[in-house]
Amino acid sequence: MLVLGVETSCDDTAAAVLLDGRTVLANLVSSQDSVHGPFGGVVPELASRQHIRHILPILDGALKKAGVELKALDGIAVTFGPGLVGSLLVGLSVVKGISFRWGIPYVGVNHLEAHLLAVFLERDVAFPYIALLASGGHTLLYLVRGFGEYLYVGGTRDDAAGEAYDKVAKMMGLGYPGGKVIDQLAQNGNPRAVSFPRSRMKKGSFDFSFSGLKTAVWHYLSARGEDKWEAQKVDIAASFQEAVVDMLVAPTMRAARELGVGRIVLAGGVAANSRLRQRMAQETEEEGMAIYFPSPALCTDNGAMIALTGHRWLERGRRDDFGLNADADLTL
C-alpha cells in the first residue's frame, strides 16, 4: 500500500510517501525557523501563509523523490488536529482537493497518535508501553495498550516542556528554536551550577509543571543583570536543561513502575534532546526496563509518522468524508 502523509499542524510543512507501512520512500520537511526566529516563537498567521506557499512544492517534491504519481497512491493521510487551526486547514483542504479530483481515499490523523507511533517506522515495540510525548505544544504521558488503545496517564498543568525551552532561550537572547540551541550550549556547561527548582505534584499524580522553573530562570537573570549572567550563560543553560530533564524523567519512570510496564517510548520534538535520551537510557537500564526513541528527524513533526498512522487506519477500512474539519483542540 502506497500512502502519502501530509503534516501542517504548526510551523513545519511536511510530506512523506510510505510503502506498506514501513518503507519511507520520501520524507521532506520545509522548516519555518527563519520566519519565526525574530519573534522567538511561532506566529500563527505567518505559519499559515508559509504553508500556503510551500505545501504544493513539498508534495510535488515528495512524490518525485519517491518516484510515484498521484494516481498510484492507495490513500492519503493528513493531520486534522491538534494544532494551529489556520495551519491545519491548509493541509486538510489540499488533501481533500486531491482526494476529490483523483478519487483517492483519505483519513484525518491525530497528530498526538502519530507521535506515539513514530517509533514503528524504525523498529517494532511490543505492547503495552509508556509513552512520553514532549514537544513545543505538548507534554503528555500515555499508556499505549495497542494501536488505537491509549490511556491518558498525565500531562502538563501549564507550559509544555518545549515551550519552556523556547521562552528561556528568548529571555537569554539565544535564538529560536530554543530546544536545539540550549541543548547545544549545555554540552559544555555545569548542570549543577545553578539550583533551579523542580516542581513536584501531589502523591499519585503523573502530571508536569514547567511555569515555576521558567519564572525562576527569569528571576535569576533579572537579579544579576545581563552583564553578570552573560559570562555564565553556558552553566545557566545546562542547569535549566537538567531541571527540565529531571521533571520529565521522574514521572515517566514512576508511571512505568506503578503501572507495571517495562517499556518506555519517547516521542515529540523534545525527545530529540541529547540529555533526555542519556538520562532515560541510564534510568531504564538501572530499572531493567527497555527504552525506545525515534531518530531525531522522526521526533520532530514529519509526514512519515502521519503516513504510518494513516496506513494503519486505512488497513482497518476507515475512510473520512469531506465533512471532516480541522480540530485545534483535538485530544487523544
Phi, psi and chi 1 to 4 in degrees:
 res  aa     phi    psi   chi1   chi2   chi3   chi4
   1 MET       -  129.7 -179.6 -175.4  -70.3      -
   2 LEU  -100.5  121.4  -86.1  172.4      -      -
   3 VAL  -126.9  132.5  176.7      -      -      -
   4 LEU   -95.0  128.4  171.5   67.2      -      -
   5 GLY  -109.6  132.5      -      -      -      -
   6 VAL  -125.5  129.1  179.8      -      -      -
   7 GLU  -128.9  120.0  155.7   63.7   20.1      -
   8 THR  -143.2   42.2   62.4      -      -      -
   9 SER   -75.2  -26.6   66.3      -      -      -
  10 CYS  -137.4 -101.7 -170.6      -      -      -
  11 ASP  -121.3   10.7   61.5  -28.7      -      -
  12 ASP  -113.6  127.2  -73.6  -30.1      -      -
  13 THR   -95.2  115.3  -49.5      -      -      -
  14 ALA  -134.7  147.5      -      -      -      -
  15 ALA  -147.6  144.3      -      -      -      -
  16 ALA  -145.8  153.8      -      -      -      -
  17 VAL  -118.8  126.6  178.6      -      -      -
  18 LEU  -121.8  132.9 -166.7   66.5      -      -
  19 LEU  -105.2  123.1  174.6   64.1      -      -
  20 ASP    54.9   32.2  -64.5  -26.8      -      -
  21 GLY    74.4    6.0      -      -      -      -
  22 ARG  -143.4  -41.6  175.9   56.0   69.0   88.4
  23 THR   -83.3  114.7  -55.5      -      -      -
  24 VAL   -85.7  109.9  179.8      -      -      -
  25 LEU   -83.8  -27.3  -58.3 -179.6      -      -
  26 ALA  -161.0  144.5      -      -      -      -
  27 ASN  -152.8   94.5 -171.7   26.3      -      -
  28 LEU  -110.7  143.6  -56.9 -175.3      -      -
  29 VAL  -136.0  131.5  178.4      -      -      -
  30 SER  -105.4  111.4  176.1      -      -      -
  31 SER   -84.9  148.8  171.2      -      -      -
  32 GLN  -111.3   18.7  -61.1 -179.6   15.9      -
  33 ASP   -54.1  -41.5  -71.8   -7.7      -      -
  34 SER   -68.4  -27.3   61.1      -      -      -
  35 VAL   -74.3  -43.4  173.7      -      -      -
  36 HIS   -92.3  -14.0  -57.2  -72.5      -      -
  37 GLY   -51.4  -46.7      -      -      -      -
  38 PRO   -61.1  -20.3  -25.7   36.1      -      -
  39 PHE   -97.3   -8.8  -56.3   95.9      -      -
  40 GLY    72.6   15.9      -      -      -      -
  41 GLY   177.0  172.4      -      -      -      -
  42 VAL   -76.9  129.0  176.9      -      -      -
  43 VAL   -99.3  110.4 -179.5      -      -      -
  44 PRO   -51.7  -45.2  -29.6   38.2      -      -
  45 GLU   -63.7  -42.1  175.6   63.0   23.4      -
  46 LEU   -65.7  -37.5  -65.0 -178.8      -      -
  47 ALA   -60.9  -45.1      -      -      -      -
  48 SER   -61.0  -43.7  -58.8      -      -      -
  49 ARG   -63.3  -40.1  -66.7  179.4 -175.6 -179.6
  50 GLN   -67.0  -36.8  -69.5  -60.2  -51.4      -
  51 HIS   -62.0  -43.9  -75.5  -51.7      -      -
  52 ILE   -59.2  -38.8  -67.6  170.7      -      -
  53 ARG   -71.4  -36.2  178.5  177.1  -61.7  175.0
  54 HIS  -105.9  -14.4  -65.8  -66.7      -      -
  55 ILE   -64.2  -42.9 -171.0  165.6      -      -
  56 LEU   -67.5  -44.2  -67.9 -177.5      -      -
  57 PRO   -60.4  -36.3  -26.8   36.0      -      -
  58 ILE   -68.0  -43.4  -75.9  -67.8      -      -
  59 LEU   -61.5  -46.3  -70.0  177.0      -      -
  60 ASP   -61.7  -41.5  -72.1  -19.0      -      -
  61 GLY   -64.7  -41.5      -      -      -      -
  62 ALA   -65.4  -44.5      -      -      -      -
  63 LEU   -64.6  -40.1  -68.0  167.9      -      -
  64 LYS   -65.8  -44.2 -176.8  176.6 -179.7  179.2
  65 LYS   -63.5  -36.2 -176.0  174.9 -178.9  179.4
  66 ALA   -78.9  -13.0      -      -      -      -
  67 GLY    68.7   37.5      -      -      -      -
  68 VAL  -125.8  139.4  170.5      -      -      -
  69 GLU   -94.9  153.8  -65.5 -176.3   -3.8      -
  70 LEU   -52.8  -43.7  -93.2  176.4      -      -
  71 LYS   -67.1  -13.5   60.5 -175.0  178.9 -179.1
  72 ALA   -85.6  -11.1      -      -      -      -
  73 LEU   -68.9  141.9  -66.5  173.0      -      -
  74 ASP   -92.1  -18.2  -62.8  -62.1      -      -
  75 GLY  -174.0  163.9      -      -      -      -
  76 ILE  -130.1  138.7  -51.4  174.5      -      -
  77 ALA  -118.9  138.6      -      -      -      -
  78 VAL  -143.0  140.0   58.5      -      -      -
  79 THR   -67.1  129.8  -54.9      -      -      -
  80 PHE  -119.6    3.7   77.3  103.9      -      -
  81 GLY   161.3  167.0      -      -      -      -
  82 PRO   -76.9  172.4   31.6  -36.0      -      -
  83 GLY   155.1 -162.4      -      -      -      -
  84 LEU   -81.2  124.2  -58.6  175.2      -      -
  85 VAL   -60.6  -38.7   67.9      -      -      -
  86 GLY   -63.5  -42.2      -      -      -      -
  87 SER   -66.0  -44.6  -65.6      -      -      -
  88 LEU   -59.3  -41.5  -69.4  165.7      -      -
  89 LEU   -64.0  -31.1  -76.5  169.1      -      -
  90 VAL   -63.4  -53.2  174.4      -      -      -
  91 GLY   -63.8  -44.2      -      -      -      -
  92 LEU   -63.9  -41.2 -173.0   56.6      -      -
  93 SER   -66.5  -41.7  -61.8      -      -      -
  94 VAL   -64.8  -43.6  168.5      -      -      -
  95 VAL   -65.6  -39.1  166.7      -      -      -
  96 LYS   -60.8  -41.0  -75.8 -178.7  179.3 -179.9
  97 GLY   -62.8  -43.5      -      -      -      -
  98 ILE   -65.2  -43.6  -65.4  172.6      -      -
  99 SER   -61.0  -42.9  175.5      -      -      -
 100 PHE   -66.8  -44.9 -178.8   80.1      -      -
 101 ARG   -67.6  -42.0  166.6   62.1 -179.9   83.6
 102 TRP  -103.6   -1.8  -66.7   97.1      -      -
 103 GLY    67.5   30.4      -      -      -      -
 104 ILE   -95.4  127.3  -56.4  169.3      -      -
 105 PRO   -64.9  146.6   22.9  -33.1      -      -
 106 TYR  -135.2  158.2   89.7   97.2      -      -
 107 VAL  -134.3  143.2  -68.3      -      -      -
 108 GLY   -84.6  136.7      -      -      -      -
 109 VAL  -113.5  136.6  168.2      -      -      -
 110 ASN   -75.7  121.1 -173.4  -45.8      -      -
 111 HIS   -56.8  -37.7 -177.0   79.7      -      -
 112 LEU   -66.4  -45.0  -55.3  178.2      -      -
 113 GLU   -60.2  -40.2 -178.2 -179.8   26.4      -
 114 ALA   -62.0  -41.2      -      -      -      -
 115 HIS   -62.7  -41.0  -89.1  -55.6      -      -
 116 LEU   -65.0  -24.4  -61.8 -173.9      -      -
 117 LEU  -103.3   -5.4  -60.5  175.5      -      -
 118 ALA   -56.3  -31.2      -      -      -      -
 119 VAL   -59.2  -27.8   67.0      -      -      -
 120 PHE   -71.0  -10.1  -72.0   96.3      -      -
 121 LEU   -69.2  -19.9  -70.8  165.0      -      -
 122 GLU  -121.3  -23.1  -61.7  175.6  -45.7      -
 123 ARG  -159.0  159.8   59.4 -176.5   61.2   82.2
 124 ASP   -92.1  139.1  -71.0  -38.7      -      -
 125 VAL  -125.1  129.6 -178.6      -      -      -
 126 ALA   -72.5  144.8      -      -      -      -
 127 PHE   -87.1  152.1  -62.7  112.2      -      -
 128 PRO   -84.7  164.7   33.6  -36.7      -      -
 129 TYR  -147.5  155.8   58.8   81.6      -      -
 130 ILE   -88.4  131.5  -67.8  -68.5      -      -
 131 ALA  -117.3  125.4      -      -      -      -
 132 LEU   -99.9  113.7  169.2   64.2      -      -
 133 LEU  -105.8  106.6 -161.7  173.7      -      -
 134 ALA  -124.9  124.8      -      -      -      -
 135 SER  -151.8 -168.2   67.0      -      -      -
 136 GLY   -71.0  -22.6      -      -      -      -
 137 GLY  -114.3  -12.1      -      -      -      -
 138 HIS  -142.4  146.0  -50.6  -79.4      -      -
 139 THR  -140.8  105.0  -57.0      -      -      -
 140 LEU  -138.1  149.6  -59.8  160.5      -      -
 141 LEU  -118.4  130.5  -90.6  179.4      -      -
 142 TYR  -129.3  149.0  -74.0   98.4      -      -
 143 LEU   -97.2  113.8  171.9   60.6      -      -
 144 VAL   -96.2  106.7 -178.4      -      -      -
 145 ARG   -87.7  -22.4  -68.3  171.6  168.3  158.3
 146 GLY   173.4  177.2      -      -      -      -
 147 PHE   -63.5  123.9  175.3   70.5      -      -
 148 GLY    82.6    1.8      -      -      -      -
 149 GLU  -119.2   97.0  -60.4  179.1   48.9      -
 150 TYR  -127.3  128.7  -46.6  106.7      -      -
 151 LEU  -111.8  120.4  176.3   66.3      -      -
 152 TYR   -67.3  128.2  174.0   84.0      -      -
 153 VAL  -108.7  -40.4  175.0      -      -      -
 154 GLY  -171.9  168.3      -      -      -      -
 155 GLY  -163.7  175.6      -      -      -      -
 156 THR   -74.1  143.8 -178.4      -      -      -
 157 ARG   -85.2  -14.8  -59.7  -77.4 -174.1   89.5
 158 ASP  -146.5 -105.0   37.6   61.5      -      -
 159 ASP   -74.4  151.5  -65.4  -16.8      -      -
 160 ALA   -79.8  157.6      -      -      -      -
 161 ALA   -59.5  -44.6      -      -      -      -
 162 GLY   -65.2  -34.1      -      -      -      -
 163 GLU   -64.4  -39.5 -179.3 -176.2   -3.5      -
 164 ALA   -62.9  -40.5      -      -      -      -
 165 TYR   -58.7  -48.4  -93.2  101.6      -      -
 166 ASP   -62.8  -41.3  -72.5  -20.9      -      -
 167 LYS   -71.2  -38.2  -71.0 -179.0  177.2  176.9
 168 VAL   -68.4  -39.4  167.9      -      -      -
 169 ALA   -61.3  -38.0      -      -      -      -
 170 LYS   -67.1  -41.4 -174.3  173.6 -177.5  178.7
 171 MET   -57.4  -37.8  -68.9  177.4 -158.4      -
 172 MET   -92.8    0.4  -61.8  176.1   66.8      -
 173 GLY    65.7   35.3      -      -      -      -
 174 LEU   -92.2  -13.8  -61.5  177.7      -      -
 175 GLY   105.3 -177.7      -      -      -      -
 176 TYR  -135.0  142.3  175.1   84.6      -      -
 177 PRO   -77.1  144.1   27.0  -33.7      -      -
 178 GLY   -67.6  -35.2      -      -      -      -
 179 GLY   -58.8  -46.0      -      -      -      -
 180 LYS   -68.0  -45.1 -177.2 -177.4  -63.9 -174.9
 181 VAL   -70.0  -37.9   67.7      -      -      -
 182 ILE   -70.1  -39.5  -72.3  178.8      -      -
 183 ASP   -59.5  -43.9 -169.8   14.9      -      -
 184 GLN   -66.9  -43.3  -67.7  172.6  -15.1      -
 185 LEU   -65.4  -38.3 -167.6   61.3      -      -
 186 ALA   -68.4  -17.0      -      -      -      -
 187 GLN   -56.4  -31.3  -55.8  -61.5  -42.2      -
 188 ASN  -106.6   12.4  -60.7  -46.9      -      -
 189 GLY  -105.6  168.9      -      -      -      -
 190 ASN   -96.0  111.6  176.1    4.9      -      -
 191 PRO   -69.4   -7.0   26.0  -35.0      -      -
 192 ARG  -113.4   12.0  -53.9 -164.3 -175.8  -76.1
 193 ALA   -67.6  -36.7      -      -      -      -
 194 VAL  -123.7  130.5 -176.0      -      -      -
 195 SER   -90.7   82.8 -177.9      -      -      -
 196 PHE   -80.8  148.9  -71.2  126.5      -      -
 197 PRO   -72.2  152.6   29.6  -37.3      -      -
 198 ARG  -115.1  126.2  -85.1   74.8  162.8  157.6
 199 SER   -73.0  145.3   65.8      -      -      -
 200 ARG  -129.6  121.0  -64.6  -72.7 -174.4  -92.0
 201 MET   -80.9  162.9  -61.9  -65.1  106.0      -
 202 LYS   -62.9  156.5   64.9 -179.8 -179.4  179.7
 203 LYS   -54.9  135.5 -173.0  175.7 -179.5  180.0
 204 GLY    93.8  -10.0      -      -      -      -
 205 SER   -96.9  142.3  171.2      -      -      -
 206 PHE  -111.5   24.8  -59.8  109.8      -      -
 207 ASP   -81.7  169.2  -73.2  -12.9      -      -
 208 PHE  -124.9  161.0  -51.5   85.7      -      -
 209 SER  -154.4  126.9  174.5      -      -      -
 210 PHE  -120.7   -4.3  -62.1   97.8      -      -
 211 SER   -66.3  -37.6   62.8      -      -      -
 212 GLY   -64.9  -40.6      -      -      -      -
 213 LEU   -63.6  -44.8  170.8   61.0      -      -
 214 LYS   -59.0  -43.8  179.5 -172.1   66.3  178.7
 215 THR   -66.1  -37.6  -57.4      -      -      -
 216 ALA   -63.0  -39.1      -      -      -      -
 217 VAL   -64.3  -42.7  175.1      -      -      -
 218 TRP   -60.3  -45.5 -177.9   84.7      -      -
 219 HIS   -63.7  -39.3  -78.4  -62.5      -      -
 220 TYR   -63.3  -44.5 -174.9   87.0      -      -
 221 LEU   -67.7  -42.7  -60.5  176.3      -      -
 222 SER   -64.4  -38.6  -60.0      -      -      -
 223 ALA   -68.3  -24.6      -      -      -      -
 224 ARG  -102.4  -28.0  -78.8  151.7 -173.9   78.9
 225 GLY    83.4  148.0      -      -      -      -
 226 GLU   -59.7  -34.2 -173.4  172.1   -7.4      -
 227 ASP   -63.9  -24.9   56.8  -29.5      -      -
 228 LYS   -94.0  -44.6  -68.1 -174.7  177.9  179.2
 229 TRP   -78.3  -18.2   65.6 -105.6      -      -
 230 GLU   -57.2  -37.7  176.6   69.1   23.3      -
 231 ALA   -69.1  -21.2      -      -      -      -
 232 GLN  -116.2   23.0   62.1  167.6  156.8      -
 233 LYS   -63.3  -29.5   66.4 -180.0 -179.4 -179.4
 234 VAL   -64.9  -43.4  174.4      -      -      -
 235 ASP   -69.3  -35.8  -72.7  -19.1      -      -
 236 ILE   -64.0  -44.1  -64.7  172.0      -      -
 237 ALA   -61.2  -44.0      -      -      -      -
 238 ALA   -66.9  -39.5      -      -      -      -
 239 SER   -69.3  -41.0  -61.7      -      -      -
 240 PHE   -61.8  -47.8  162.9   75.7      -      -
 241 GLN   -61.2  -40.1  175.7  162.6  -85.0      -
 242 GLU   -62.8  -38.0 -165.1   69.9    9.1      -
 243 ALA   -64.9  -43.9      -      -      -      -
 244 VAL   -60.9  -47.0  172.6      -      -      -
 245 VAL   -62.5  -43.2  169.9      -      -      -
 246 ASP   -55.4  -44.0  -78.9  -12.2      -      -
 247 MET   -75.1  -19.7  -70.1 -170.1  -71.5      -
 248 LEU   -84.6  -41.3  -71.4  172.3      -      -
 249 VAL   -69.9  -45.4  169.7      -      -      -
 250 ALA   -58.5  -52.7      -      -      -      -
 251 PRO   -66.5  -32.7  -19.8   33.1      -      -
 252 THR   -65.5  -47.6  -56.7      -      -      -
 253 MET   -64.9  -40.0  -66.4  -59.9  -60.9      -
 254 ARG   -66.4  -38.6 -170.9  158.3   51.1   81.7
 255 ALA   -63.7  -42.4      -      -      -      -
 256 ALA   -62.9  -42.2      -      -      -      -
 257 ARG   -66.1  -49.3  -74.9 -167.5  -61.9  -93.1
 258 GLU   -71.7  -27.4  -65.9 -172.3   17.9      -
 259 LEU   -92.3   -3.5  -65.3  174.9      -      -
 260 GLY    69.0   36.7      -      -      -      -
 261 VAL  -112.4  127.6  178.8      -      -      -
 262 GLY   -98.7   12.1      -      -      -      -
 263 ARG  -129.6  135.8  -71.8  168.9  -66.3  -83.4
 264 ILE  -128.4  136.5  -63.5  174.6      -      -
 265 VAL  -119.5  132.4  169.0      -      -      -
 266 LEU   -96.4  141.3  -60.8 -174.1      -      -
 267 ALA  -147.0  160.0      -      -      -      -
 268 GLY    92.1  167.5      -      -      -      -
 269 GLY   -57.7  -38.0      -      -      -      -
 270 VAL   -68.9  -19.1  178.2      -      -      -
 271 ALA   -66.8  -12.9      -      -      -      -
 272 ALA   -82.4   -8.2      -      -      -      -
 273 ASN   -63.5  127.5 -179.8  -87.8      -      -
 274 SER   -65.3  -38.6   62.7      -      -      -
 275 ARG   -71.4  -38.5 -178.2   55.6  177.3  157.2
 276 LEU   -62.0  -43.7  177.4   60.3      -      -
 277 ARG   -62.6  -43.1  -72.6  176.1  174.9 -120.3
 278 GLN   -63.1  -47.2 -178.3 -175.0   52.9      -
 279 ARG   -65.7  -42.3  -77.6  -75.6  -54.0  -77.1
 280 MET   -65.7  -36.4  -74.5  -59.9  -57.8      -
 281 ALA   -63.8  -42.4      -      -      -      -
 282 GLN   -65.5  -47.8  -68.4  171.5  -12.9      -
 283 GLU   -64.4  -43.9  -63.2  -80.5  -16.2      -
 284 THR   -69.0  -34.6   50.9      -      -      -
 285 GLU   -63.9  -42.4 -177.3  177.4    6.3      -
 286 GLU   -64.3  -32.2  -69.7  174.7    5.1      -
 287 GLU   -91.0   -3.8  -64.8  -86.0   -7.9      -
 288 GLY    72.8   27.9      -      -      -      -
 289 MET  -104.2  167.4  -62.1  178.6 -178.1      -
 290 ALA  -105.2  140.9      -      -      -      -
 291 ILE  -122.0  137.9 -178.2   69.8      -      -
 292 TYR  -132.7  138.9  -54.9   89.3      -      -
 293 PHE  -149.1  143.4   29.8   71.3      -      -
 294 PRO   -68.3  164.5  -13.0   28.0      -      -
 295 SER   -58.2  151.7  -60.1      -      -      -
 296 PRO   -50.3  -37.9  -31.6   38.2      -      -
 297 ALA   -66.6  -22.5      -      -      -      -
 298 LEU   -98.0   -2.7  -64.8  176.9      -      -
 299 CYS   -80.7  -42.9  -69.8      -      -      -
 300 THR   -74.8  169.5   53.6      -      -      -
 301 ASP   -59.1  131.9  -66.0  -10.4      -      -
 302 ASN  -155.0  160.0   63.4   88.0      -      -
 303 GLY   -78.9  -23.2      -      -      -      -
 304 ALA   -64.2  -41.1      -      -      -      -
 305 MET   -68.9  -30.1   68.3 -179.6 -169.9      -
 306 ILE   -69.9  -42.3  -55.4  -59.1      -      -
 307 ALA   -64.0  -40.7      -      -      -      -
 308 LEU   -60.3  -49.3  166.7   68.1      -      -
 309 THR   -65.0  -41.8  -51.0      -      -      -
 310 GLY   -62.3  -40.2      -      -      -      -
 311 HIS   -57.1  -44.9  168.0   89.5      -      -
 312 ARG   -66.3  -36.2  -64.9 -159.6  172.5 -168.7
 313 TRP   -72.7  -39.2  -78.2  116.1      -      -
 314 LEU   -63.5  -38.1  -72.8  163.4      -      -
 315 GLU   -59.1  -32.4  -89.6 -169.0  -33.0      -
 316 ARG   -88.0    7.4  -73.8  157.7  176.5   77.1
 317 GLY    89.3    5.9      -      -      -      -
 318 ARG   -76.2  138.8  178.8 -179.3  148.6 -164.8
 319 ARG  -140.8  135.7  -56.0  -69.9 -173.3  -88.3
 320 ASP  -101.4  148.2  -74.7  -33.0      -      -
 321 ASP   -94.1 -179.8   59.7   34.1      -      -
 322 PHE   -79.5    2.4  -63.5  118.3      -      -
 323 GLY   -86.0   -6.6      -      -      -      -
 324 LEU   -61.5  132.6 -178.0   67.7      -      -
 325 ASN  -119.1  160.4 -159.2    2.2      -      -
 326 ALA   -68.1  142.1      -      -      -      -
 327 ASP  -130.1   99.1 -172.8  -15.5      -      -
 328 ALA   -63.6  -27.9      -      -      -      -
 329 ASP  -109.1   24.5  -59.9  -45.3      -      -
 330 LEU   -57.2  134.9 -175.5   67.4      -      -
 331 THR  -109.8  174.2   58.0      -      -      -
 332 LEU  -121.3      - -177.2   61.1      -      -
